Amino acid sequence: MRKDYPIFQEQERMTVEQVVRGYTTLAAAAAWRSDETGSLTLGKHADVIILDRDVFTVDPYEIGDTQVDLTLLGGREVHRSEGFAG
């Protein structure tokens, strides 16, 4: 994405925080599963990803370049990128 493109429908823009909530807690609520998933809370399913950058602090135009370093599903490792030592 280029920074010099005009913003289309600026009133519809979302913050990074709103987008992340949409994929986590709000998605769980929409599926009536808030008691089981959607947040890292004791007793809930803990599917987790570790990213190569903090999407809350990088330039929003760099978020699309984010790579997933590690994925845990049901507590089991299902993906690890080459070179990830964590």
HTML snippet that shows the backbone in 3Dmol.js (N, CA, C, O; Angstrom):
<script src="https://3Dmol.org/build/3Dmol-min.js"></script>
<div id="view" style="width:600px;height:400px;position:relative"></div>
<script>
const pdb = `
ATOM      1  N   MET A   1       0.849  -1.181   0.000  1.00  0.00           N
ATOM      2  CA  MET A   1       0.000   0.000   0.000  1.00  0.00           C
ATOM      3  C   MET A   1       0.894   1.243   0.000  1.00  0.00           C
ATOM      4  O   MET A   1       1.927   1.279   0.668  1.00  0.00           O
ATOM      5  N   ARG A   2       0.492   2.223  -0.732  1.00  0.00           N
ATOM      6  CA  ARG A   2       1.270   3.456  -0.826  1.00  0.00           C
ATOM      7  C   ARG A   2       0.663   4.526   0.066  1.00  0.00           C
ATOM      8  O   ARG A   2      -0.556   4.677   0.144  1.00  0.00           O
ATOM      9  N   LYS A   3       1.535   5.263   0.735  1.00  0.00           N
ATOM     10  CA  LYS A   3       1.094   6.323   1.644  1.00  0.00           C
ATOM     11  C   LYS A   3       0.498   7.516   0.915  1.00  0.00           C
ATOM     12  O   LYS A   3      -0.255   8.289   1.508  1.00  0.00           O
ATOM     13  N   ASP A   4       0.824   7.676  -0.359  1.00  0.00           N
ATOM     14  CA  ASP A   4       0.369   8.867  -1.071  1.00  0.00           C
ATOM     15  C   ASP A   4      -1.003   8.693  -1.725  1.00  0.00           C
ATOM     16  O   ASP A   4      -1.490   9.615  -2.379  1.00  0.00           O
ATOM     17  N   TYR A   5      -1.633   7.530  -1.561  1.00  0.00           N
ATOM     18  CA  TYR A   5      -2.988   7.352  -2.082  1.00  0.00           C
ATOM     19  C   TYR A   5      -3.969   8.135  -1.224  1.00  0.00           C
ATOM     20  O   TYR A   5      -3.808   8.193  -0.005  1.00  0.00           O
ATOM     21  N   PRO A   6      -4.971   8.733  -1.829  1.00  0.00           N
ATOM     22  CA  PRO A   6      -5.971   9.430  -1.013  1.00  0.00           C
ATOM     23  C   PRO A   6      -6.771   8.421  -0.186  1.00  0.00           C
ATOM     24  O   PRO A   6      -6.973   7.280  -0.603  1.00  0.00           O
ATOM     25  N   ILE A   7      -7.211   8.850   0.967  1.00  0.00           N
ATOM     26  CA  ILE A   7      -7.982   7.974   1.853  1.00  0.00           C
ATOM     27  C   ILE A   7      -9.410   7.900   1.332  1.00  0.00           C
ATOM     28  O   ILE A   7     -10.059   8.928   1.140  1.00  0.00           O
ATOM     29  N   PHE A   8      -9.898   6.689   1.102  1.00  0.00           N
ATOM     30  CA  PHE A   8     -11.257   6.473   0.633  1.00  0.00           C
ATOM     31  C   PHE A   8     -12.153   6.245   1.841  1.00  0.00           C
ATOM     32  O   PHE A   8     -11.840   5.417   2.697  1.00  0.00           O
ATOM     33  N   GLN A   9     -13.246   6.959   1.919  1.00  0.00           N
ATOM     34  CA  GLN A   9     -14.207   6.833   3.020  1.00  0.00           C
ATOM     35  C   GLN A   9     -13.513   6.965   4.381  1.00  0.00           C
ATOM     36  O   GLN A   9     -13.577   6.060   5.214  1.00  0.00           O
ATOM     37  N   GLU A  10     -12.865   8.084   4.586  1.00  0.00           N
ATOM     38  CA  GLU A  10     -12.085   8.317   5.809  1.00  0.00           C
ATOM     39  C   GLU A  10     -12.897   8.071   7.075  1.00  0.00           C
ATOM     40  O   GLU A  10     -12.345   7.630   8.083  1.00  0.00           O
ATOM     41  N   GLN A  11     -14.179   8.345   7.040  1.00  0.00           N
ATOM     42  CA  GLN A  11     -15.025   8.153   8.221  1.00  0.00           C
ATOM     43  C   GLN A  11     -15.180   6.667   8.580  1.00  0.00           C
ATOM     44  O   GLN A  11     -15.653   6.342   9.669  1.00  0.00           O
ATOM     45  N   GLU A  12     -14.788   5.772   7.679  1.00  0.00           N
ATOM     46  CA  GLU A  12     -14.891   4.328   7.924  1.00  0.00           C
ATOM     47  C   GLU A  12     -13.573   3.721   8.412  1.00  0.00           C
ATOM     48  O   GLU A  12     -13.494   2.511   8.623  1.00  0.00           O
ATOM     49  N   ARG A  13     -12.553   4.536   8.591  1.00  0.00           N
ATOM     50  CA  ARG A  13     -11.250   4.023   9.034  1.00  0.00           C
ATOM     51  C   ARG A  13     -11.367   3.387  10.408  1.00  0.00           C
ATOM     52  O   ARG A  13     -12.177   3.799  11.238  1.00  0.00           O
ATOM     53  N   MET A  14     -10.536   2.373  10.630  1.00  0.00           N
ATOM     54  CA  MET A  14     -10.495   1.699  11.921  1.00  0.00           C
ATOM     55  C   MET A  14      -9.078   1.789  12.480  1.00  0.00           C
ATOM     56  O   MET A  14      -8.107   1.866  11.727  1.00  0.00           O
ATOM     57  N   THR A  15      -8.970   1.780  13.800  1.00  0.00           N
ATOM     58  CA  THR A  15      -7.657   1.755  14.431  1.00  0.00           C
ATOM     59  C   THR A  15      -7.152   0.307  14.453  1.00  0.00           C
ATOM     60  O   THR A  15      -7.925  -0.632  14.265  1.00  0.00           O
ATOM     61  N   VAL A  16      -5.874   0.146  14.681  1.00  0.00           N
ATOM     62  CA  VAL A  16      -5.301  -1.193  14.799  1.00  0.00           C
ATOM     63  C   VAL A  16      -5.976  -1.926  15.958  1.00  0.00           C
ATOM     64  O   VAL A  16      -6.276  -3.114  15.842  1.00  0.00           O
ATOM     65  N   GLU A  17      -6.214  -1.243  17.055  1.00  0.00           N
ATOM     66  CA  GLU A  17      -6.866  -1.849  18.207  1.00  0.00           C
ATOM     67  C   GLU A  17      -8.260  -2.373  17.843  1.00  0.00           C
ATOM     68  O   GLU A  17      -8.635  -3.470  18.257  1.00  0.00           O
ATOM     69  N   GLN A  18      -9.014  -1.609  17.086  1.00  0.00           N
ATOM     70  CA  GLN A  18     -10.349  -2.044  16.667  1.00  0.00           C
ATOM     71  C   GLN A  18     -10.274  -3.280  15.778  1.00  0.00           C
ATOM     72  O   GLN A  18     -11.104  -4.181  15.896  1.00  0.00           O
ATOM     73  N   VAL A  19      -9.300  -3.327  14.903  1.00  0.00           N
ATOM     74  CA  VAL A  19      -9.151  -4.473  14.007  1.00  0.00           C
ATOM     75  C   VAL A  19      -8.783  -5.728  14.797  1.00  0.00           C
ATOM     76  O   VAL A  19      -9.357  -6.794  14.571  1.00  0.00           O
ATOM     77  N   VAL A  20      -7.835  -5.607  15.717  1.00  0.00           N
ATOM     78  CA  VAL A  20      -7.432  -6.765  16.521  1.00  0.00           C
ATOM     79  C   VAL A  20      -8.607  -7.262  17.369  1.00  0.00           C
ATOM     80  O   VAL A  20      -8.830  -8.470  17.459  1.00  0.00           O
ATOM     81  N   ARG A  21      -9.342  -6.370  17.976  1.00  0.00           N
ATOM     82  CA  ARG A  21     -10.531  -6.785  18.742  1.00  0.00           C
ATOM     83  C   ARG A  21     -11.553  -7.468  17.845  1.00  0.00           C
ATOM     84  O   ARG A  21     -12.229  -8.403  18.275  1.00  0.00           O
ATOM     85  N   GLY A  22     -11.672  -7.009  16.603  1.00  0.00           N
ATOM     86  CA  GLY A  22     -12.599  -7.627  15.662  1.00  0.00           C
ATOM     87  C   GLY A  22     -12.254  -9.072  15.347  1.00  0.00           C
ATOM     88  O   GLY A  22     -13.140  -9.885  15.081  1.00  0.00           O
ATOM     89  N   TYR A  23     -10.965  -9.390  15.378  1.00  0.00           N
ATOM     90  CA  TYR A  23     -10.512 -10.749  15.097  1.00  0.00           C
ATOM     91  C   TYR A  23     -10.450 -11.618  16.355  1.00  0.00           C
ATOM     92  O   TYR A  23     -10.279 -12.832  16.250  1.00  0.00           O
ATOM     93  N   THR A  24     -10.584 -11.025  17.529  1.00  0.00           N
ATOM     94  CA  THR A  24     -10.424 -11.784  18.771  1.00  0.00           C
ATOM     95  C   THR A  24     -11.709 -11.763  19.593  1.00  0.00           C
ATOM     96  O   THR A  24     -12.589 -12.599  19.387  1.00  0.00           O
ATOM     97  N   THR A  25     -11.821 -10.829  20.510  1.00  0.00           N
ATOM     98  CA  THR A  25     -12.956 -10.817  21.437  1.00  0.00           C
ATOM     99  C   THR A  25     -14.295 -10.602  20.734  1.00  0.00           C
ATOM    100  O   THR A  25     -15.289 -11.236  21.090  1.00  0.00           O
ATOM    101  N   LEU A  26     -14.329  -9.722  19.748  1.00  0.00           N
ATOM    102  CA  LEU A  26     -15.604  -9.465  19.067  1.00  0.00           C
ATOM    103  C   LEU A  26     -16.011 -10.626  18.159  1.00  0.00           C
ATOM    104  O   LEU A  26     -17.200 -10.908  18.011  1.00  0.00           O
ATOM    105  N   ALA A  27     -15.032 -11.299  17.552  1.00  0.00           N
ATOM    106  CA  ALA A  27     -15.343 -12.476  16.734  1.00  0.00           C
ATOM    107  C   ALA A  27     -15.898 -13.590  17.615  1.00  0.00           C
ATOM    108  O   ALA A  27     -16.844 -14.275  17.229  1.00  0.00           O
ATOM    109  N   ALA A  28     -15.314 -13.773  18.794  1.00  0.00           N
ATOM    110  CA  ALA A  28     -15.828 -14.786  19.723  1.00  0.00           C
ATOM    111  C   ALA A  28     -17.244 -14.447  20.156  1.00  0.00           C
ATOM    112  O   ALA A  28     -18.094 -15.334  20.238  1.00  0.00           O
ATOM    113  N   ALA A  29     -17.507 -13.195  20.430  1.00  0.00           N
ATOM    114  CA  ALA A  29     -18.854 -12.777  20.834  1.00  0.00           C
ATOM    115  C   ALA A  29     -19.862 -12.992  19.710  1.00  0.00           C
ATOM    116  O   ALA A  29     -20.990 -13.420  19.956  1.00  0.00           O
ATOM    117  N   ALA A  30     -19.456 -12.697  18.477  1.00  0.00           N
ATOM    118  CA  ALA A  30     -20.359 -12.876  17.336  1.00  0.00           C
ATOM    119  C   ALA A  30     -20.719 -14.344  17.128  1.00  0.00           C
ATOM    120  O   ALA A  30     -21.781 -14.657  16.590  1.00  0.00           O
ATOM    121  N   ALA A  31     -19.830 -15.247  17.558  1.00  0.00           N
ATOM    122  CA  ALA A  31     -20.082 -16.682  17.420  1.00  0.00           C
ATOM    123  C   ALA A  31     -20.638 -17.277  18.720  1.00  0.00           C
ATOM    124  O   ALA A  31     -20.708 -18.498  18.862  1.00  0.00           O
ATOM    125  N   TRP A  32     -21.021 -16.442  19.640  1.00  0.00           N
ATOM    126  CA  TRP A  32     -21.547 -16.867  20.946  1.00  0.00           C
ATOM    127  C   TRP A  32     -20.579 -17.803  21.667  1.00  0.00           C
ATOM    128  O   TRP A  32     -20.990 -18.791  22.275  1.00  0.00           O
ATOM    129  N   ARG A  33     -19.270 -17.475  21.589  1.00  0.00           N
ATOM    130  CA  ARG A  33     -18.246 -18.335  22.199  1.00  0.00           C
ATOM    131  C   ARG A  33     -17.336 -17.559  23.145  1.00  0.00           C
ATOM    132  O   ARG A  33     -16.224 -18.003  23.431  1.00  0.00           O
ATOM    133  N   SER A  34     -17.787 -16.415  23.632  1.00  0.00           N
ATOM    134  CA  SER A  34     -16.960 -15.587  24.499  1.00  0.00           C
ATOM    135  C   SER A  34     -16.532 -16.297  25.773  1.00  0.00           C
ATOM    136  O   SER A  34     -15.499 -15.963  26.352  1.00  0.00           O
ATOM    137  N   ASP A  35     -17.318 -17.274  26.214  1.00  0.00           N
ATOM    138  CA  ASP A  35     -16.958 -17.998  27.436  1.00  0.00           C
ATOM    139  C   ASP A  35     -15.881 -19.047  27.178  1.00  0.00           C
ATOM    140  O   ASP A  35     -15.314 -19.591  28.125  1.00  0.00           O
ATOM    141  N   GLU A  36     -15.587 -19.341  25.899  1.00  0.00           N
ATOM    142  CA  GLU A  36     -14.611 -20.372  25.542  1.00  0.00           C
ATOM    143  C   GLU A  36     -13.351 -19.825  24.887  1.00  0.00           C
ATOM    144  O   GLU A  36     -12.277 -20.411  25.019  1.00  0.00           O
ATOM    145  N   THR A  37     -13.477 -18.709  24.182  1.00  0.00           N
ATOM    146  CA  THR A  37     -12.369 -18.231  23.349  1.00  0.00           C
ATOM    147  C   THR A  37     -12.460 -16.713  23.177  1.00  0.00           C
ATOM    148  O   THR A  37     -13.399 -16.078  23.656  1.00  0.00           O
ATOM    149  N   GLY A  38     -11.479 -16.150  22.492  1.00  0.00           N
ATOM    150  CA  GLY A  38     -11.503 -14.723  22.165  1.00  0.00           C
ATOM    151  C   GLY A  38     -10.534 -13.876  22.958  1.00  0.00           C
ATOM    152  O   GLY A  38     -10.184 -12.773  22.538  1.00  0.00           O
ATOM    153  N   SER A  39     -10.087 -14.387  24.121  1.00  0.00           N
ATOM    154  CA  SER A  39      -9.117 -13.658  24.933  1.00  0.00           C
ATOM    155  C   SER A  39      -8.269 -14.658  25.703  1.00  0.00           C
ATOM    156  O   SER A  39      -8.656 -15.813  25.885  1.00  0.00           O
ATOM    157  N   LEU A  40      -7.118 -14.201  26.147  1.00  0.00           N
ATOM    158  CA  LEU A  40      -6.256 -15.064  26.953  1.00  0.00           C
ATOM    159  C   LEU A  40      -6.708 -14.961  28.406  1.00  0.00           C
ATOM    160  O   LEU A  40      -6.282 -14.077  29.150  1.00  0.00           O
ATOM    161  N   THR A  41      -7.570 -15.877  28.780  1.00  0.00           N
ATOM    162  CA  THR A  41      -8.185 -15.891  30.099  1.00  0.00           C
ATOM    163  C   THR A  41      -8.154 -17.312  30.633  1.00  0.00           C
ATOM    164  O   THR A  41      -8.347 -18.267  29.880  1.00  0.00           O
ATOM    165  N   LEU A  42      -7.912 -17.453  31.919  1.00  0.00           N
ATOM    166  CA  LEU A  42      -7.875 -18.765  32.548  1.00  0.00           C
ATOM    167  C   LEU A  42      -9.145 -19.549  32.216  1.00  0.00           C
ATOM    168  O   LEU A  42     -10.257 -19.057  32.409  1.00  0.00           O
ATOM    169  N   GLY A  43      -8.968 -20.771  31.717  1.00  0.00           N
ATOM    170  CA  GLY A  43     -10.088 -21.642  31.386  1.00  0.00           C
ATOM    171  C   GLY A  43     -10.540 -21.584  29.943  1.00  0.00           C
ATOM    172  O   GLY A  43     -11.350 -22.407  29.517  1.00  0.00           O
ATOM    173  N   LYS A  44     -10.033 -20.625  29.179  1.00  0.00           N
ATOM    174  CA  LYS A  44     -10.402 -20.516  27.768  1.00  0.00           C
ATOM    175  C   LYS A  44      -9.366 -21.210  26.893  1.00  0.00           C
ATOM    176  O   LYS A  44      -8.231 -21.432  27.315  1.00  0.00           O
ATOM    177  N   HIS A  45      -9.769 -21.550  25.667  1.00  0.00           N
ATOM    178  CA  HIS A  45      -8.834 -22.079  24.688  1.00  0.00           C
ATOM    179  C   HIS A  45      -7.814 -20.981  24.396  1.00  0.00           C
ATOM    180  O   HIS A  45      -8.176 -19.814  24.248  1.00  0.00           O
ATOM    181  N   ALA A  46      -6.552 -21.354  24.315  1.00  0.00           N
ATOM    182  CA  ALA A  46      -5.495 -20.361  24.135  1.00  0.00           C
ATOM    183  C   ALA A  46      -4.756 -20.606  22.828  1.00  0.00           C
ATOM    184  O   ALA A  46      -3.645 -21.136  22.831  1.00  0.00           O
ATOM    185  N   ASP A  47      -5.360 -20.228  21.725  1.00  0.00           N
ATOM    186  CA  ASP A  47      -4.684 -20.255  20.438  1.00  0.00           C
ATOM    187  C   ASP A  47      -3.911 -18.943  20.331  1.00  0.00           C
ATOM    188  O   ASP A  47      -4.473 -17.865  20.526  1.00  0.00           O
ATOM    189  N   VAL A  48      -2.630 -19.040  20.024  1.00  0.00           N
ATOM    190  CA  VAL A  48      -1.749 -17.876  20.091  1.00  0.00           C
ATOM    191  C   VAL A  48      -0.864 -17.808  18.850  1.00  0.00           C
ATOM    192  O   VAL A  48      -0.430 -18.833  18.326  1.00  0.00           O
ATOM    193  N   ILE A  49      -0.605 -16.587  18.390  1.00  0.00           N
ATOM    194  CA  ILE A  49       0.410 -16.375  17.360  1.00  0.00           C
ATOM    195  C   ILE A  49       1.439 -15.393  17.900  1.00  0.00           C
ATOM    196  O   ILE A  49       1.119 -14.500  18.684  1.00  0.00           O
ATOM    197  N   ILE A  50       2.667 -15.575  17.469  1.00  0.00           N
ATOM    198  CA  ILE A  50       3.735 -14.624  17.768  1.00  0.00           C
ATOM    199  C   ILE A  50       4.162 -14.029  16.432  1.00  0.00           C
ATOM    200  O   ILE A  50       4.497 -14.747  15.490  1.00  0.00           O
ATOM    201  N   LEU A  51       4.141 -12.703  16.374  1.00  0.00           N
ATOM    202  CA  LEU A  51       4.460 -11.986  15.142  1.00  0.00           C
ATOM    203  C   LEU A  51       5.881 -11.459  15.176  1.00  0.00           C
ATOM    204  O   LEU A  51       6.489 -11.361  16.242  1.00  0.00           O
ATOM    205  N   ASP A  52       6.407 -11.121  14.015  1.00  0.00           N
ATOM    206  CA  ASP A  52       7.774 -10.605  13.932  1.00  0.00           C
ATOM    207  C   ASP A  52       7.874  -9.120  14.247  1.00  0.00           C
ATOM    208  O   ASP A  52       8.962  -8.547  14.200  1.00  0.00           O
ATOM    209  N   ARG A  53       6.748  -8.494  14.567  1.00  0.00           N
ATOM    210  CA  ARG A  53       6.756  -7.071  14.914  1.00  0.00           C
ATOM    211  C   ARG A  53       5.521  -6.758  15.755  1.00  0.00           C
ATOM    212  O   ARG A  53       4.558  -7.524  15.787  1.00  0.00           O
ATOM    213  N   ASP A  54       5.575  -5.635  16.421  1.00  0.00           N
ATOM    214  CA  ASP A  54       4.448  -5.179  17.238  1.00  0.00           C
ATOM    215  C   ASP A  54       3.539  -4.334  16.345  1.00  0.00           C
ATOM    216  O   ASP A  54       3.869  -3.190  16.034  1.00  0.00           O
ATOM    217  N   VAL A  55       2.411  -4.885  15.936  1.00  0.00           N
ATOM    218  CA  VAL A  55       1.521  -4.180  15.004  1.00  0.00           C
ATOM    219  C   VAL A  55       0.889  -2.932  15.632  1.00  0.00           C
ATOM    220  O   VAL A  55       0.316  -2.103  14.925  1.00  0.00           O
ATOM    221  N   PHE A  56       0.994  -2.801  16.949  1.00  0.00           N
ATOM    222  CA  PHE A  56       0.445  -1.619  17.612  1.00  0.00           C
ATOM    223  C   PHE A  56       1.399  -0.432  17.565  1.00  0.00           C
ATOM    224  O   PHE A  56       0.984   0.698  17.821  1.00  0.00           O
ATOM    225  N   THR A  57       2.673  -0.666  17.243  1.00  0.00           N
ATOM    226  CA  THR A  57       3.650   0.429  17.270  1.00  0.00           C
ATOM    227  C   THR A  57       4.291   0.731  15.916  1.00  0.00           C
ATOM    228  O   THR A  57       4.869   1.804  15.745  1.00  0.00           O
ATOM    229  N   VAL A  58       4.202  -0.190  14.948  1.00  0.00           N
ATOM    230  CA  VAL A  58       4.823   0.076  13.643  1.00  0.00           C
ATOM    231  C   VAL A  58       3.938   0.993  12.806  1.00  0.00           C
ATOM    232  O   VAL A  58       2.760   1.193  13.104  1.00  0.00           O
ATOM    233  N   ASP A  59       4.520   1.530  11.782  1.00  0.00           N
ATOM    234  CA  ASP A  59       3.764   2.328  10.830  1.00  0.00           C
ATOM    235  C   ASP A  59       2.648   1.444  10.255  1.00  0.00           C
ATOM    236  O   ASP A  59       2.926   0.328   9.816  1.00  0.00           O
ATOM    237  N   PRO A  60       1.408   1.909  10.247  1.00  0.00           N
ATOM    238  CA  PRO A  60       0.301   1.096   9.729  1.00  0.00           C
ATOM    239  C   PRO A  60       0.534   0.577   8.310  1.00  0.00           C
ATOM    240  O   PRO A  60      -0.014  -0.460   7.936  1.00  0.00           O
ATOM    241  N   TYR A  61       1.337   1.284   7.520  1.00  0.00           N
ATOM    242  CA  TYR A  61       1.620   0.839   6.160  1.00  0.00           C
ATOM    243  C   TYR A  61       2.580  -0.354   6.129  1.00  0.00           C
ATOM    244  O   TYR A  61       2.771  -0.961   5.076  1.00  0.00           O
ATOM    245  N   GLU A  62       3.182  -0.695   7.268  1.00  0.00           N
ATOM    246  CA  GLU A  62       4.087  -1.841   7.359  1.00  0.00           C
ATOM    247  C   GLU A  62       3.389  -3.096   7.897  1.00  0.00           C
ATOM    248  O   GLU A  62       3.970  -4.181   7.861  1.00  0.00           O
ATOM    249  N   ILE A  63       2.183  -2.968   8.382  1.00  0.00           N
ATOM    250  CA  ILE A  63       1.485  -4.109   8.986  1.00  0.00           C
ATOM    251  C   ILE A  63       1.308  -5.248   7.979  1.00  0.00           C
ATOM    252  O   ILE A  63       1.377  -6.417   8.359  1.00  0.00           O
ATOM    253  N   GLY A  64       1.087  -4.934   6.737  1.00  0.00           N
ATOM    254  CA  GLY A  64       0.904  -5.960   5.710  1.00  0.00           C
ATOM    255  C   GLY A  64       2.131  -6.818   5.477  1.00  0.00           C
ATOM    256  O   GLY A  64       2.026  -7.893   4.886  1.00  0.00           O
ATOM    257  N   ASP A  65       3.294  -6.365   5.930  1.00  0.00           N
ATOM    258  CA  ASP A  65       4.529  -7.135   5.790  1.00  0.00           C
ATOM    259  C   ASP A  65       4.780  -8.051   6.991  1.00  0.00           C
ATOM    260  O   ASP A  65       5.784  -8.762   7.029  1.00  0.00           O
ATOM    261  N   THR A  66       3.888  -8.036   7.954  1.00  0.00           N
ATOM    262  CA  THR A  66       4.064  -8.817   9.181  1.00  0.00           C
ATOM    263  C   THR A  66       4.066 -10.311   8.877  1.00  0.00           C
ATOM    264  O   THR A  66       3.262 -10.801   8.084  1.00  0.00           O
ATOM    265  N   GLN A  67       4.983 -11.019   9.519  1.00  0.00           N
ATOM    266  CA  GLN A  67       5.101 -12.469   9.373  1.00  0.00           C
ATOM    267  C   GLN A  67       4.760 -13.141  10.701  1.00  0.00           C
ATOM    268  O   GLN A  67       5.038 -12.593  11.768  1.00  0.00           O
ATOM    269  N   VAL A  68       4.165 -14.313  10.633  1.00  0.00           N
ATOM    270  CA  VAL A  68       3.879 -15.100  11.825  1.00  0.00           C
ATOM    271  C   VAL A  68       5.096 -15.977  12.103  1.00  0.00           C
ATOM    272  O   VAL A  68       5.493 -16.789  11.268  1.00  0.00           O
ATOM    273  N   ASP A  69       5.686 -15.802  13.295  1.00  0.00           N
ATOM    274  CA  ASP A  69       6.852 -16.599  13.675  1.00  0.00           C
ATOM    275  C   ASP A  69       6.450 -17.932  14.309  1.00  0.00           C
ATOM    276  O   ASP A  69       7.110 -18.948  14.088  1.00  0.00           O
ATOM    277  N   LEU A  70       5.370 -17.930  15.096  1.00  0.00           N
ATOM    278  CA  LEU A  70       4.965 -19.138  15.808  1.00  0.00           C
ATOM    279  C   LEU A  70       3.447 -19.148  15.946  1.00  0.00           C
ATOM    280  O   LEU A  70       2.832 -18.113  16.204  1.00  0.00           O
ATOM    281  N   THR A  71       2.851 -20.319  15.773  1.00  0.00           N
ATOM    282  CA  THR A  71       1.422 -20.492  15.988  1.00  0.00           C
ATOM    283  C   THR A  71       1.210 -21.674  16.932  1.00  0.00           C
ATOM    284  O   THR A  71       1.728 -22.767  16.702  1.00  0.00           O
ATOM    285  N   LEU A  72       0.444 -21.441  17.992  1.00  0.00           N
ATOM    286  CA  LEU A  72       0.041 -22.494  18.914  1.00  0.00           C
ATOM    287  C   LEU A  72      -1.457 -22.653  18.805  1.00  0.00           C
ATOM    288  O   LEU A  72      -2.197 -21.674  18.895  1.00  0.00           O
ATOM    289  N   LEU A  73      -1.906 -23.863  18.614  1.00  0.00           N
ATOM    290  CA  LEU A  73      -3.330 -24.159  18.481  1.00  0.00           C
ATOM    291  C   LEU A  73      -3.670 -25.237  19.500  1.00  0.00           C
ATOM    292  O   LEU A  73      -3.149 -26.351  19.439  1.00  0.00           O
ATOM    293  N   GLY A  74      -4.543 -24.896  20.429  1.00  0.00           N
ATOM    294  CA  GLY A  74      -4.877 -25.834  21.489  1.00  0.00           C
ATOM    295  C   GLY A  74      -3.663 -26.196  22.328  1.00  0.00           C
ATOM    296  O   GLY A  74      -3.577 -27.302  22.862  1.00  0.00           O
ATOM    297  N   GLY A  75      -2.721 -25.258  22.443  1.00  0.00           N
ATOM    298  CA  GLY A  75      -1.529 -25.490  23.230  1.00  0.00           C
ATOM    299  C   GLY A  75      -0.430 -26.249  22.507  1.00  0.00           C
ATOM    300  O   GLY A  75       0.635 -26.484  23.079  1.00  0.00           O
ATOM    301  N   ARG A  76      -0.665 -26.635  21.267  1.00  0.00           N
ATOM    302  CA  ARG A  76       0.330 -27.370  20.495  1.00  0.00           C
ATOM    303  C   ARG A  76       0.897 -26.488  19.390  1.00  0.00           C
ATOM    304  O   ARG A  76       0.181 -25.718  18.750  1.00  0.00           O
ATOM    305  N   GLU A  77       2.198 -26.624  19.185  1.00  0.00           N
ATOM    306  CA  GLU A  77       2.851 -25.876  18.116  1.00  0.00           C
ATOM    307  C   GLU A  77       2.436 -26.454  16.771  1.00  0.00           C
ATOM    308  O   GLU A  77       2.608 -27.647  16.520  1.00  0.00           O
ATOM    309  N   VAL A  78       1.879 -25.589  15.894  1.00  0.00           N
ATOM    310  CA  VAL A  78       1.485 -26.040  14.564  1.00  0.00           C
ATOM    311  C   VAL A  78       2.248 -25.318  13.453  1.00  0.00           C
ATOM    312  O   VAL A  78       2.194 -25.724  12.292  1.00  0.00           O
ATOM    313  N   HIS A  79       2.952 -24.257  13.811  1.00  0.00           N
ATOM    314  CA  HIS A  79       3.775 -23.543  12.827  1.00  0.00           C
ATOM    315  C   HIS A  79       4.928 -22.862  13.546  1.00  0.00           C
ATOM    316  O   HIS A  79       4.750 -22.263  14.606  1.00  0.00           O
ATOM    317  N   ARG A  80       6.111 -22.961  12.954  1.00  0.00           N
ATOM    318  CA  ARG A  80       7.298 -22.225  13.424  1.00  0.00           C
ATOM    319  C   ARG A  80       8.061 -21.793  12.188  1.00  0.00           C
ATOM    320  O   ARG A  80       8.428 -22.626  11.359  1.00  0.00           O
ATOM    321  N   SER A  81       8.303 -20.491  12.056  1.00  0.00           N
ATOM    322  CA  SER A  81       9.045 -20.021  10.886  1.00  0.00           C
ATOM    323  C   SER A  81      10.521 -20.364  11.050  1.00  0.00           C
ATOM    324  O   SER A  81      11.042 -20.439  12.163  1.00  0.00           O
ATOM    325  N   GLU A  82      11.177 -20.568   9.916  1.00  0.00           N
ATOM    326  CA  GLU A  82      12.602 -20.865   9.941  1.00  0.00           C
ATOM    327  C   GLU A  82      13.344 -19.725  10.618  1.00  0.00           C
ATOM    328  O   GLU A  82      13.078 -18.556  10.342  1.00  0.00           O
ATOM    329  N   GLY A  83      14.256 -20.055  11.485  1.00  0.00           N
ATOM    330  CA  GLY A  83      15.050 -19.041  12.148  1.00  0.00           C
ATOM    331  C   GLY A  83      14.442 -18.493  13.416  1.00  0.00           C
ATOM    332  O   GLY A  83      15.109 -17.745  14.131  1.00  0.00           O
ATOM    333  N   PHE A  84      13.204 -18.833  13.729  1.00  0.00           N
ATOM    334  CA  PHE A  84      12.598 -18.343  14.972  1.00  0.00           C
ATOM    335  C   PHE A  84      13.118 -19.177  16.128  1.00  0.00           C
ATOM    336  O   PHE A  84      12.913 -20.390  16.167  1.00  0.00           O
ATOM    337  N   ALA A  85      13.782 -18.536  17.058  1.00  0.00           N
ATOM    338  CA  ALA A  85      14.436 -19.257  18.159  1.00  0.00           C
ATOM    339  C   ALA A  85      13.640 -19.195  19.463  1.00  0.00           C
ATOM    340  O   ALA A  85      14.018 -19.827  20.450  1.00  0.00           O
ATOM    341  N   GLY A  86      12.550 -18.445  19.474  1.00  0.00           N
ATOM    342  CA  GLY A  86      11.791 -18.258  20.709  1.00  0.00           C
ATOM    343  C   GLY A  86      11.055 -19.471  21.175  1.00  0.00           C
ATOM    344  O   GLY A  86      10.383 -19.428  22.205  1.00  0.00           O
TER     345      GLY A  86
END
`;
const viewer = $3Dmol.createViewer("view");
viewer.addModel(pdb, "pdb");
viewer.setStyle({}, {cartoon: {color: "spectrum"}});
viewer.zoomTo();
viewer.render();
</script>
